[in-house]
Amino acid sequence: MSTILDSLKSYFQDNSREQIEKDWAEYEKYDKIGLKVDESIEQSKLLYGYAK
């Protein structure tokens, strides 16, 4: 079983730049849903009382 990182490496090695851009454009509509990853991390820090 491969890790997420291994899967990502494989995806980028096995697909052309054009295919990657096409795939990226397909998922662009989801950019408007929910928190971004960095926002989610900051919210978690606040929720659990962590400080930088």
N, C-alpha and C positions, 0 to 999 in steps of 0.2 A: 504494500500500500504506500503510495507516494504522499508527500506532504503538499500543502497548498503551494509552497514555494517551488517545489519540483514540478508541479502541474503548470504553474505560470511560466517557468523557464521553458518547459516543453512546448507550451502554446506559442510563445514568442519565437522559438527556434523553428517550429514546424509550419508556421503560417507566414504568408507574405505581408508586407506592410499594408498593401491595399486591403487584404482580408481583415487585418486587425483594425484598420480605420473603419471599414464597413461594419464590423461587429460592434465597435465602440459607438458608432453613430446610432445603431439599433437600440442601444441601452441608454442613450442620452436622455430619453424621456423620464427615466427614473431619477435623474439628478434633482428633481423638484420634490421628491418624496422623502420625508423624514429628516433626521439630522445627518450631517456629514460625520465621517469617522472622528475627526479631531474634535468636533463639537460634542459628540457622544462621550469621548474620553473625558473631556472637561466636565461634563455633567456628572459622570460617574465619580470623578474626584470630589466634586462638591457634595454629592450624595453620601459618599462614604467618609468624608472628612479628610481626604488626602490633600497635602499642600505640595507645591513645587519646591 
